[in-house]
Amino acid sequence: MMAYCKAYFRALKYKGIVYILISSLTYAVVNFCVKYLHDFPTHEIVFFRSLVSVAISIVMIRQLKLPMFGNNKKWLIIRGFTGMCALFLFFLTIKHMPLASATTIQYLSPIFTVLLATQMQGEKVKKLQWFLFGLAFVGVLLIKGFDNRVSLTYLLLGILSSLISGVAYNAIMKCRKTDHPVTVVFYFPLIAVPIMGAACWVFDWKTPHGLEWLLLLVMGVFTQIAQIYMTKALHADHSSRIMPFKYFGVIYALLIGIIWFGEFVPFASLMGIALVIVAVIANTLVKNPNKKLPRSQSVI
């Protein structure tokens, strides 16, 4: 069955789209776990998530016979550190605002990815894209202005998380031709485990019980799947073709928030969420690069 699935994915013309859809769905499961574990310190959640991920990554690296610490170490380290910081801030926002709002603000990251790519990748930004960037931030203001559960502090932390994620995504693209997706993913927990482990030792610690252990395990496993498929997507195709499909994650977050956590989202905030999604998707479509995608290692 697995061999059939692999052959099917190879046959797809736009396999990057399939990868990003899988990533979005598995990230939704992770976000549910984080929201459910709202009583746990954020650094502890990131620690457990990274502990599971580092164990899985080591096994996969050995099975694939890859260099344990990769090739492009500079950008792998940057990817790992910025990814850890962005995730910590994102988990904070999930715990302190409605899930759909937190997810939408985090999904500003493609805008920052494009802006940073002008310096890091030498990409160009069209005039229409600047208008769409502004439109997306108007959407964020609508989310903040009509939902008193979205505080200015956590709104700014969410935007900062998106900015740092933009650096992480550019670092992933820097490793397109040098490192396997599993190696790129490995550097996240490799850096996060010692740093968040130290935070657990110094600050608050809460021992998990019963279902909490299961949710922490599920969160770690599904994060690994989500990270690998997101990296595969960025390696397999241009962001302009795959990123619009990432926004299925906002729909998942909205449904999870309503069904599981009873989160009512004001109509104006829904309009803000829609505005952000439309602006970011339009931006990726407007960009539509014509140049050939750099060759990378196989991601199957």
URBEL-V731293 format. One record per backbone hydrogen bond with DSSP energy under -1.0 kcal/mol. NH is the residue of the N-H (numbers start at 1). CO is the residue of the C=O. If there is no record, write none. Layout:
nh:NH co:CO
nh:NH co:CO
This chain:
nh:5 co:1
nh:6 co:2
nh:7 co:3
nh:8 co:4
nh:9 co:5
nh:10 co:6
nh:11 co:7
nh:17 co:14
nh:19 co:15
nh:20 co:16
nh:21 co:17
nh:22 co:18
nh:23 co:19
nh:24 co:20
nh:25 co:21
nh:26 co:22
nh:27 co:23
nh:28 co:24
nh:29 co:25
nh:30 co:26
nh:31 co:27
nh:32 co:28
nh:33 co:29
nh:34 co:30
nh:35 co:31
nh:36 co:32
nh:37 co:33
nh:40 co:37
nh:45 co:41
nh:46 co:42
nh:47 co:43
nh:48 co:44
nh:49 co:45
nh:50 co:46
nh:51 co:47
nh:52 co:48
nh:53 co:49
nh:54 co:50
nh:55 co:51
nh:56 co:52
nh:57 co:53
nh:58 co:54
nh:59 co:55
nh:60 co:56
nh:61 co:57
nh:62 co:58
nh:63 co:59
nh:64 co:60
nh:66 co:61
nh:70 co:67
nh:73 co:71
nh:76 co:72
nh:77 co:73
nh:78 co:74
nh:79 co:75
nh:80 co:76
nh:81 co:77
nh:82 co:78
nh:83 co:79
nh:84 co:80
nh:85 co:81
nh:86 co:82
nh:87 co:83
nh:88 co:84
nh:89 co:85
nh:90 co:86
nh:91 co:87
nh:92 co:88
nh:93 co:89
nh:94 co:90
nh:95 co:91
nh:102 co:98
nh:103 co:99
nh:104 co:100
nh:105 co:101
nh:106 co:102
nh:107 co:103
nh:108 co:105
nh:109 co:106
nh:111 co:108
nh:112 co:108
nh:113 co:109
nh:114 co:110
nh:115 co:111
nh:116 co:112
nh:117 co:113
nh:119 co:116
nh:120 co:116
nh:121 co:117
nh:123 co:117
nh:130 co:126
nh:131 co:127
nh:132 co:128
nh:133 co:129
nh:134 co:130
nh:135 co:131
nh:136 co:132
nh:137 co:133
nh:138 co:134
nh:139 co:135
nh:140 co:136
nh:141 co:137
nh:142 co:138
nh:143 co:139
nh:144 co:140
nh:145 co:141
nh:146 co:142
nh:150 co:147
nh:155 co:151
nh:156 co:152
nh:157 co:153
nh:158 co:154
nh:159 co:155
nh:160 co:156
nh:161 co:157
nh:162 co:158
nh:163 co:159
nh:164 co:160
nh:165 co:161
nh:166 co:162
nh:167 co:163
nh:168 co:164
nh:169 co:165
nh:170 co:166
nh:171 co:167
nh:172 co:168
nh:173 co:169
nh:174 co:170
nh:176 co:173
nh:179 co:175
nh:184 co:180
nh:185 co:181
nh:186 co:182
nh:187 co:183
nh:188 co:185
nh:190 co:186
nh:191 co:187
nh:192 co:188
nh:193 co:189
nh:195 co:191
nh:196 co:192
nh:197 co:193
nh:198 co:194
nh:199 co:195
nh:200 co:196
nh:201 co:197
nh:202 co:198
nh:203 co:199
nh:212 co:209
nh:213 co:210
nh:214 co:210
nh:215 co:211
nh:216 co:212
nh:217 co:213
nh:218 co:214
nh:219 co:215
nh:220 co:216
nh:221 co:217
nh:222 co:218
nh:223 co:219
nh:224 co:220
nh:225 co:221
nh:226 co:222
nh:227 co:223
nh:228 co:224
nh:229 co:225
nh:230 co:226
nh:231 co:227
nh:232 co:228
nh:233 co:229
nh:234 co:230
nh:235 co:231
nh:236 co:232
nh:237 co:233
nh:241 co:238
nh:242 co:238
nh:243 co:239
nh:245 co:242
nh:246 co:243
nh:248 co:245
nh:249 co:246
nh:252 co:248
nh:253 co:249
nh:254 co:250
nh:255 co:251
nh:256 co:252
nh:257 co:253
nh:258 co:254
nh:259 co:255
nh:260 co:256
nh:263 co:257
nh:270 co:266
nh:271 co:267
nh:272 co:268
nh:273 co:269
nh:274 co:270
nh:275 co:271
nh:276 co:272
nh:277 co:273
nh:278 co:274
nh:279 co:275
nh:280 co:276
nh:281 co:277
nh:282 co:278
nh:283 co:279
nh:284 co:280
nh:285 co:281
nh:286 co:282
nh:287 co:283
nh:288 co:284
